[in-house]
């Protein structure tokens, strides 16, 4: 892929959308700047520890569009809100994957036909708030409509045959209710209209010669989070799996596991008795179940008594506060015959409540932008785990967390351009216990 060109965006040039603030900067310059920023924030990491940055592409890379419904009844816009709450139509946005761009005009035409009015933010009235579109590598789509009232839900439910005819590639369709006037993208209530989960097939039936972690199929429920750049997500999971394979730990915890991407990439293939299940404790869900599971060394922590580490059995446990994400992860593991367990619990509470004998050999953390925080950083520093893989979408919070973990040293690091044309990025580091001072 050439790294010296800059894509031309008519929306940016006209001043209608400035979301991709760096789109006029050559991608090679963007990559150098992101790499340099991370190195500057982590000066203790030696230059030779930095692996080459992973490019996220220049266009056609975003697998999810969160479109504001604007305009007027029968003439909607799908894009963003401009000054004064006026809808700005972005149906030809070049960063969206082609499958999304192809569907947006048909979605607009369908919404025009429903007679539902777009939600007018300044006047706080109307029905249609957002249309979320996610595309899988197969080309299938997940559609979500965020609306204000049950009236809109009923209209969309009755119009489902027309929607399926207009967008036949949609495998999952749902309606989300957000009655409040708040700056949120979705509400708590989700009403399914078609299907249940979108399969993000990242190559589960991969050939043996493909890199570790390249063969994963994740099942996304409507409210599940997934990285917005599928190609970079695949590289991210593969890098973590490569680091894990290098050391072959007997036990792993994946904290903030989401739908299970890291856990599934790093778990052994095979479909043992525990595949996709968290046992009786995991089925109960919640922090109490997590603490119960963490207390048992045989559940997902250290090996059973007498079982040598690296003896071909690797126990992998994912911890995630979202019960919906945990259900997605369990389904993915069960369908693939992957030996991994998942429990719904707060990551910090789970770790702090763990019995000492259950601490794994390696911990993966993939927190939100705020980072893991002082409590979990202190626990990791003193827990006895030999290695940590930390994937961060905010290098500033990563630097702060690493400063609170002096017992570890960064052995390798890599930047992933998950969000081209912006200052945002993903950076992942491999930490190992520092040698005791002489």
For each residue, the residues with C-beta under 8 A, 3 or more apart:
1: 55 57 58
2: 5
3: 26 27 28 31 55
4: 26 27 28
5: 2 26 27 58
6: 23 24 25 26 27 58
7: 23 58 59 94
8: 13
9: 12 13 17 20 23 93 94
10: 13 14 92
11: 14 16 17 88 90 92 93
12: 9 15 16 17 18 20 23 24
13: 8 9 10
14: 10 11
15: 12 18
16: 11 12 82 88 90
17: 9 11 12 20 79 80 88 90 93
18: 12 15 21
19: 80 422
20: 9 12 17 23 95 420 421 422
21: 18 421 422 423
22: 25 30 420 421 422 423
23: 6 7 9 12 20 421
24: 6 12
25: 6 22 29 30 421
26: 3 4 5 6 29 30
27: 3 4 5 6 30 31 55 58 420
28: 3 4 31 32
29: 25 26 32 33
30: 22 25 26 27 33 34 417 420 421
31: 3 27 28 34 35 53 55 417
32: 28 29 35 36
33: 29 30 36 37
34: 30 31 37 38 53 415 417 423 425
35: 31 32 38 39 50 53 415
36: 32 33 39 40
37: 33 34 40 41 395 425
38: 34 35 41 42 395 413 415 425 427
39: 35 36 42 43 45 47 50
40: 36 37 43
41: 37 38 395 396 398 399
42: 38 39 45 395 398 399 402 410 413 429
43: 39 40
44: 409 410
45: 39 42 49 50 410 413 429
46: 49
47: 39 50
48:
49: 45 46 410 411 412 413
50: 35 39 45 47 412 413 414 415
51: 239 412 413 414
52: 414
53: 31 34 35 414 415 416 417
54: 232 235 236 414 415 416 417
55: 1 3 27 31 417 420
56: 61 229 231 232 416 417 418 419 420
57: 1 60 61 229 231 420
58: 1 5 6 7 27 61 420
59: 7 94 95
60: 57 94 95 96 97 98
61: 56 57 58 95 97 229 230 231 232 420
62: 65 95 96 97 100 228 229
63: 97 100 134 135 136 226 228 229 230
64: 100 132 133 134 135 226 228
65: 62 93 96 100 104 131 132 133 134
66: 130 132 185
67: 78 79 90 104 130 131 132 133
68: 77 78 79 80 81 87 129 130
69: 76 77 78 87 111 118 119 128 129 130 131
70: 76 77 78 79 81 85 86 87 88 89 118
71: 75 76 77 87 89 118
72: 75 76 117 118
73: 76 115 116 117 118
74: 112 115
75: 71 72 112
76: 69 70 71 72 73 87 108 111 112 118 128
77: 68 69 70 71 87 88 89 108 118
78: 67 68 69 70 89 90 91 104 107 108 131
79: 17 67 68 70 87 88 89 90 91 93
80: 17 19 68 87 88 90
81: 68 70 85 86 87 88 121
82: 16 85 86 87 88
83: 86
84: 122
85: 70 81 82 120 121 122
86: 70 81 82 83
87: 68 69 70 71 76 77 79 80 81 82 118
88: 11 16 17 70 77 79 80 81 82
89: 70 71 77 78 79 108
90: 11 16 17 67 78 79 80 93
91: 78 79 101 104 105 108
92: 10 11 101
93: 9 11 17 65 79 90 96 101
94: 7 9 59 60
95: 20 59 60 61 62 420 421
96: 60 62 65 93 100 101 104
97: 60 61 62 63 100 101 135 230
98: 60 101 102
99: 102 103 135 139 141 169
100: 62 63 64 65 96 97 103 104 133 135 141
101: 91 92 93 96 97 98 104
102: 98 99 105 106
103: 99 100 106 107 133 141 167 169 170
104: 65 67 78 91 96 100 101 107 108 133
105: 91 102 108 109
106: 102 103 109 110 166 167
107: 78 103 104 110 111 131 133 143 166 167
108: 76 77 78 89 91 104 105 111 112
109: 105 106 112 113 166
110: 106 107 113 114 159 162 163 166 167
111: 69 76 107 108 114 116 128 131
112: 74 75 76 108 109
113: 109 110 159 162
114: 110 111 155 156 159
115: 73 74 155
116: 73 111 127 128 147 152 155 156
117: 72 73 120 125 126 127 128
118: 69 70 71 72 73 76 77 87 126 127 128 129
119: 69 125 126 127 128 129 148
120: 85 117 123 124 125 126
121: 81 85 124 181
122: 84 85
123: 120 126
124: 120 121 181
125: 117 119 120
126: 117 118 119 120 123 148
127: 116 117 118 119 147 148 149 151 152
128: 69 76 111 116 117 118 119 131 145 146 147 152
129: 68 69 118 119 146 147 148 178
130: 66 67 68 69 144 145 146 185 186
131: 65 67 69 78 107 111 128 143 144 145 146
132: 64 65 66 67 142 143 144 145 146 185 186
133: 64 65 67 100 103 104 107 141 142 143 144
134: 63 64 65 141 142 198 220 226
135: 63 64 97 99 100 139 140 141
136: 63 139 140 141 142 171 198 199 200 201
137: 200 201 202 230
138: 199 201
139: 99 135 136 169
140: 135 136 169 170 171 198 199
141: 99 100 103 133 134 135 136 167 169 170 171 172 198
142: 132 133 134 136 170 171 172 173 195 198 220 222
143: 107 131 132 133 163 167 170 172 173 174
144: 130 131 132 133 173 174 175 176 186 222
145: 128 130 131 132 152 156 174 175 176
146: 128 129 130 131 132 175 176 177 178 185 186 187
147: 116 127 128 129 152 153 156 175 176 177 178
148: 119 126 127 129 152 177 178 179
149: 127 152 153 177 179
150: 153 154 177
151: 127 154 155
152: 116 127 128 145 147 148 149 155 156 175
153: 147 149 150 156 157 175 177 191
154: 150 151 157 158
155: 114 115 116 151 152 158 159
156: 114 116 145 147 152 153 159 160 163 175 193
157: 153 154 160 175 191 193
158: 154 155
159: 110 113 114 155 156 162 163
160: 156 157 163 164 173 193 194
161: 164 165
162: 110 113 159 165 166
163: 110 143 156 159 160 166 167 170 173
164: 160 161 167 168 170 173 194
165: 161 162 168
166: 106 107 109 110 162 163
167: 103 106 107 110 141 143 163 164 170
168: 164 165
169: 99 103 139 140 141
170: 103 140 141 142 143 163 164 167 173 194
171: 136 140 141 142 194 195 198 199
172: 141 142 143 192 194 195 196 197 198 222
173: 142 143 144 160 163 164 170 192 193 194 195
174: 143 144 145 190 191 192 193 194 222
175: 144 145 146 147 152 153 156 157 190 191 193
176: 144 145 146 147 186 187 189 190 191 222 223
177: 146 147 148 149 150 153 187 188 189 190 191
178: 129 146 147 148 182 184 186 187
179: 148 149 187
180: 184 187
181: 121 124
182: 178
183:
184: 178 180 187
185: 66 130 132 146
186: 130 132 144 146 176 178 190 223
187: 146 176 177 178 179 180 184
188: 177
189: 176 177
190: 174 175 176 177 186 222 223
191: 153 157 174 175 176 177
192: 172 173 174 195 196 222
193: 156 157 160 173 174 175
194: 160 164 170 171 172 173 174
195: 142 171 172 173 192 198
196: 172 192 221
197: 172 219 220 221 328 331
198: 134 136 140 141 142 171 172 195 219 220
199: 136 138 140 171 217 218 219 220
200: 136 137 217 218 219 220 226 230
201: 136 137 138 204 217
202: 137 214 215 216 217 218 230 233 234 237
203: 206 210 214 215 216 217 234
204: 201 215 216 217 336
205: 215
206: 203 210 214 215
207: 210
208:
209:
210: 203 206 207 214 215
211: 214 238 241 242
212: 238 241 242 244 245 265
213: 216 234 237 238 239 240 241 242 265 266
214: 202 203 206 210 211 234 237 238
215: 202 203 204 205 206 210
216: 202 203 204 213 234 237 261 264 265 332 336
217: 199 200 201 202 203 204 332 335 336
218: 199 200 202 226 259 260 261 264 328 329 332
219: 197 198 199 200 259 328 331 332 335
220: 134 142 197 198 199 200 224 226 259 328
221: 196 197 224 324 325 327 328
222: 142 144 172 174 176 190 192
223: 176 186 190 322 324
224: 220 221 258 259 322 324 325 328
225: 258 259 322 325
226: 63 64 134 200 218 220 233 258 259 261
227: 230 232 233 236 261 418 426
228: 62 63 64 418 419
229: 56 57 61 62 63 232 233 418 419 420
230: 61 63 97 137 200 202 227 233 234
231: 56 57 61 234 235
232: 54 56 61 227 229 235 236 416 417 418 426
233: 202 226 227 229 230 236 237 261 418
234: 202 203 213 214 216 230 231 237 238
235: 54 231 232 238 239 416
236: 54 227 232 233 239 240 261 391 416 418 426 428
237: 202 213 214 216 233 234 240 241 261 262 264 265
238: 211 212 213 214 234 235 241 242 265
239: 51 213 235 236 242 243 414 428
240: 213 236 237 243 244 262 265 266 364 389 391 428
241: 211 212 213 237 238 244 245 265 266
242: 211 212 213 238 239 245 246
243: 239 240 246 247 389 412 430
244: 212 240 241 247 248 249 252 266 362 389
245: 212 241 242 248
246: 242 243
247: 243 244 361 362 387
248: 244 245 310 314
249: 244 252 309 310 314 360 361 362 386 387
250: 302 303 307 309 310 311 313 314 315 361
251: 300 301 302 303 314 315 316 317 360 361 362
252: 244 249 263 266 267 314 315 316 317 360 361 362 363 364
253: 300 301 317 318 319 351 360 362 363 364
254: 257 260 262 263 266 316 317 318 319 364 366
255: 319 347 350 351 363 364 365 366 367 372 376
256: 319 320 347 365 366 367 368
257: 254 260 261 262 263 318 319 320 325 329 342 364 366
258: 224 225 226 261 320 322 325 329 366
259: 218 219 220 224 225 226 325 328 329 332
260: 218 254 257 263 264 318 320 325 328 329 332 333 340 342
261: 216 218 226 227 233 236 237 257 258 264 265
262: 237 240 254 257 265 266 318 364 366 389 391
263: 252 254 257 260 266 267 316 317 318 329 333 340 342 364
264: 216 218 237 260 261 267 329 332 333 336 338 340
265: 212 213 216 237 238 240 241 261 262
266: 213 240 241 244 252 254 262 263 314 316 364
267: 252 263 264 314 316 333 338 339 340
268: 312 313 314 316 338 339
269: 336 337 338 339
270: 275 337 338 339
271: 275 336 337 338 339
272: 275 339
273:
274: 277 279 339 341
275: 270 271 272 333 334 337 338 339 340
276: 329 330 331 332 333 334 335 338 340 341 342
277: 274 282 283 330 334 341
278: 281 282 283 289 293 317 326 330 341 342 343
279: 274 282 283 293 299 341
280: 283 284
281: 278 284 289 290 292 293 296 299 343
282: 277 278 279 285 289 293 326 341 342 343 344
283: 277 278 279 280 289
284: 280 281 288 289 292
285: 282 289 323 326 343 344 345
286: 289 290 344 345
287: 290 291 345 346 349 350 353
288: 284 291 292
289: 278 281 282 283 284 285 286 292 293 343 344 345
290: 281 286 287 293 294 319 343 344 345 346 349 350 353
291: 287 288 294 295 345 349 350 353 354
292: 281 284 288 289 295 296
293: 278 279 281 282 289 290 296 299 300 317 341 343
294: 290 291 299 300 301 350 351 353 354 355 358
295: 291 292 353 354 355 358
296: 281 292 293 299 301 355 358
297: 301 302 304 355 357 358
298: 301 304
299: 279 281 293 294 296 315 317 341 358
300: 251 253 293 294 315 316 317 341 358 360
301: 251 253 294 296 297 298 315 317 354 355 357 358 359 360
302: 250 251 297 357 358 359 360 361
303: 250 251 307 308 309 311 313 315
304: 297 298 307
305:
306:
307: 250 303 304 311 313
308: 303 311
309: 249 250 303 361
310: 248 249 250
311: 250 303 307 308
312: 268
313: 250 268 303 307
314: 248 249 250 251 252 266 267 268 339
315: 250 251 252 299 300 301 303 339 341 360
316: 251 252 254 263 266 267 268 300 339 340 341
317: 251 252 253 254 263 278 293 299 300 301 340 341 342 343 360
318: 253 254 257 260 262 263 326 329 340 341 342 343
319: 253 254 255 256 257 290 342 343 345 347 350 351
320: 256 257 258 260 325 326 329 342 343 344 345 347
321: 344 345 346 347
322: 223 224 225 258 325 326 344
323: 285 326 327 344
324: 221 223 224 327 328
325: 221 224 225 257 258 259 260 320 322 328 329
326: 278 282 285 318 320 322 323 329 330 342 343 344
327: 221 323 324 330 331
328: 197 218 219 220 221 224 259 260 324 325 331 332
329: 218 257 258 259 260 263 264 276 318 320 325 326 332 333 340 342
330: 276 277 278 326 327 333 334 342
331: 197 219 276 327 328 334 335
332: 216 217 218 219 259 260 264 276 328 329 335 336 338
333: 260 263 264 267 275 276 329 330 336 338 339 340 341 342
334: 275 276 277 330 331 337
335: 217 219 276 331 332
336: 204 216 217 264 269 271 332 333
337: 269 270 271 275 334
338: 264 267 268 269 270 271 275 276 332 333
339: 267 268 269 270 271 272 274 275 314 315 316 333
340: 260 263 264 267 275 276 316 317 318 329 333
341: 274 276 277 278 279 282 293 299 300 315 316 317 318 333
342: 257 260 263 276 278 282 317 318 319 320 326 329 330 333
343: 278 281 282 285 289 290 293 317 318 319 320 326 350
344: 282 285 286 289 290 320 321 322 323 326
345: 285 286 287 289 290 291 319 320 321 349 350
346: 287 290 321 349 350
347: 255 256 319 320 321 350 351 365 367 372 376
348: 351 352 372 373 375 376 379
349: 287 290 291 345 346 352 353
350: 255 287 290 291 294 319 343 345 346 347 353 354
351: 253 255 294 319 347 348 354 376 379 380 383
352: 348 349 375 376 379
353: 287 290 291 294 295 349 350
354: 291 294 295 301 350 351 358 359 383
355: 294 295 296 297 301 358
356: 359 384
357: 297 301 302
358: 294 295 296 297 299 300 301 302 354 355
359: 301 302 354 356 383 384 385
360: 249 251 252 253 300 301 302 315 317 363 385
361: 247 249 250 251 252 302 309 385 386 387
362: 244 247 249 251 252 253 385 386 387 388 389
363: 252 253 255 360 380 383 385 387 388 389
364: 240 252 253 254 255 257 262 263 266 388 389 390 391
365: 255 256 347 372 376 380 388 389 390 391
366: 254 255 256 257 258 262 390 391 392
367: 255 256 347 370 371 372 373 392 397
368: 256 371 393
369: 393 394 397
370: 367 373 394 397
371: 367 368 392 394 397 398 400 401
372: 255 347 348 365 367 376 377 380 390 401
373: 348 367 370 376 377 401
374: 377 378 404
375: 348 352 378 379
376: 255 347 348 351 352 365 372 373 379 380
377: 372 373 374 380 381 401 404 405
378: 374 375 381 382 404
379: 348 351 352 375 376 382 383
380: 351 363 365 372 376 377 383 385 388 405 408
381: 377 378 404 405 406 407 408
382: 378 379 407
383: 351 354 359 363 379 380
384: 356 359
385: 359 360 361 362 363 380 388
386: 249 361 362 432 433
387: 247 249 361 362 363 430 431 432 433
388: 362 363 364 365 380 385 405 408 430 431
389: 240 243 244 262 362 363 364 365 428 429 430 431
390: 364 365 366 372 398 401 402 428 429 431
391: 236 240 262 364 365 366 426 427 428
392: 366 367 371 395 397 398 401 426 427 428 429
393: 368 369 418 424 425 426
394: 369 370 371 397 398
395: 37 38 41 42 392 398 399 425 427
396: 41 399 400
397: 367 369 370 371 392 394 400 401
398: 41 42 371 390 392 394 395 401 402 427 429
399: 41 42 395 396 402 403
400: 371 396 397 403 404
401: 371 372 373 377 390 392 397 398 404 405
402: 42 390 398 399 405 408 410 429 431
403: 399 400 406
404: 374 377 378 381 400 401
405: 377 380 381 388 401 402 408 431
406: 381 403 434
407: 381 382 433 434
408: 380 381 388 402 405 431 432 433 434
409: 44 431 432 433 434
410: 42 44 45 49 402 413 429 430 431
411: 49 430 431 432
412: 49 50 51 243 429 430
413: 38 42 45 49 50 51 410 427 428 429 430
414: 50 51 52 53 54 239 427 428 429
415: 34 35 38 50 53 54 425 426 427
416: 53 54 56 232 235 236 425 426 427 428
417: 30 31 34 53 54 55 56 232 420 425 426
418: 56 227 228 229 232 233 236 393 424 425 426
419: 56 228 229 422 424 425
420: 20 22 27 30 55 56 57 58 61 95 229 417
421: 20 21 22 23 25 30 95
422: 19 20 21 22 419
423: 21 22 34
424: 393 418 419
425: 34 37 38 393 395 415 416 417 418 419
426: 227 232 236 391 392 393 415 416 417 418
427: 38 391 392 395 398 413 414 415 416
428: 236 239 240 389 390 391 392 413 414 416
429: 42 45 389 390 392 398 402 410 412 413 414
430: 243 387 388 389 410 411 412 413
431: 387 388 389 390 402 405 408 409 410 411
432: 386 387 408 409 411
433: 386 387 407 408 409
434: 406 407 408 409
435:
436:
437:
438:
